[in-house]
Amino acid sequence: MPLDLEPGDVYAGTMRIVRVIGVGSFARVYEVEVPGHDERLALKLTREPVTAGEQAQRALREITILRTLTNPHVVRTFDCGLRPDGHIYLLMDLLEGSSLDVWHDFRAPLHPAQAVTIVHQACLGLAEAHAMGIVHRDVKPENVFVESDGQIKMLDFGLARSFDGSPVVGVNATEAHLVVGTPHYSQPEQLRTRVLSPASDVYSLAMILYELLSARAPFWADKTLADIKHELRNEPTAWLRAHMQTPAVPLDRQPGCEELPQSLVRGIERALDKDPAKRPPNAGALANILGLVLHREMGIPVAATLRVLHPDATLDDRLFLPGSYRIGSGSRCEIKLRDDHVPHIHAVLEWSGVPNRPHLRPLADDGLVRVNDHPIDRPVELGENDEFSVGQTRLAVVI
């Protein structure tokens, strides 16, 4: 029988149910009081004991992924596991606010700076996962949560997969016969190669941003998004055909979007390219594009300074936007070092923006990554006066 708890019930001997937050076919989410926690938390609990292989994989996949993510734009997990009764649970932050589709009805354009800020933060939430080789695969407004203070958190990694072989339950981003996620926010490669990569999540993020800015879908110039959603409410394949075959209408040709910054229009156009190889490769790259738009075009200060002291004693001060940056000597590094002794990609520097502090993640335990001259072998939050080094290059983030 399904396990549907009610307010006042106690689960696992310690978690008292306060109210039901959400109900799905697979799981329920409750507000709970837990001894040892001053604030109430959210309990996500499978309704049925997990016996089917795919159900177990989905639940364990989300647990595996969420336990590894530290970005403040992803919901924080405190405890998780499989209970003796067969139910899988996640004990998470209790979020106050609503999902993006409830917070905004998409019937009218959102203010451009607000729309870009929302998707910028969503990019930051996915950047860490992408850097770890994880693809969300179900990016849509329902999985973008707007907290009461305006902060964005990404939800529901239950359909996520590893793209590059990272040790995640369900190690394959390819789906042989089924469309993954929601057709409205699907990607052309779903019906072409069936291989989903971080660039696939970028496409879905760009879809959301296009619709926030214009209240129109990218594939119809003469109809509102509300009209198209109504017309296609029972025709999911029509969305898939449009994603695969119909060119996106340039954003600045949509009513009310004529004055948008060209850097924003071009960035969204790239992110909606039918060919994933021509898109920004991951959410961190899209975050950098949107961060520059916010900082340079919209006058919203989101940047810090990255100070780099090279081995030859030359000093660089660079604009440092929230995002995920690979550090090393390789051409794929966003922070490229003049140090051939450092492997191609040797560390990742992640920053989700003010008021949060950057995090430095070494990719090898060889002593080349140091904070205040002390070698590190795990992610470290950088303090206000911390400096760090990769090989012979010294760096500091000035916020």
Sequence and secondary structure as in RCSB ss.txt:
>XXXX:A:sequence
MPLDLEPGDVYAGTMRIVRVIGVGSFARVYEVEVPGHDERLALKLTREPVTAGEQAQRALREITILRTLTNPHVV
RTFDCGLRPDGHIYLLMDLLEGSSLDVWHDFRAPLHPAQAVTIVHQACLGLAEAHAMGIVHRDVKPENVFVESDG
QIKMLDFGLARSFDGSPVVGVNATEAHLVVGTPHYSQPEQLRTRVLSPASDVYSLAMILYELLSARAPFWADKTL
ADIKHELRNEPTAWLRAHMQTPAVPLDRQPGCEELPQSLVRGIERALDKDPAKRPPNAGALANILGLVLHREMGI
PVAATLRVLHPDATLDDRLFLPGSYRIGSGSRCEIKLRDDHVPHIHAVLEWSGVPNRPHLRPLADDGLVRVNDHP
IDRPVELGENDEFSVGQTRLAVVI
>XXXX:A:secstr
      TT EETTTEEEEEEEEE SSEEEEEEE TT SS EEEEEESS   SHHHHHHHHHHHHHHHH   TTB 
 EEEEEE TTS EEEEEE   EEEHHHH  SSS   HHHHHHHHHHHHHHHHHHHHTTEE    SGGGEEEETTS
 EEE   TT EESS  S SS   B SSS  S GGG  GGGTTT B  HHHHHHHHHHHHHHHHHSS TT SSS H
HHHHHHTTT HHHHHHHHHHS    GGGSTT TTS HHHHHHHHHHT SSGGGS SSHHHHHHHHHHIIIIIS  
   EEEEEE TTS EEEEEE SEEEEEESSTT SEE S TTS SS EEEEE  TTS  EEEESS SS EEETTEE
 SS EE  TT  EEETTEEEEEE 
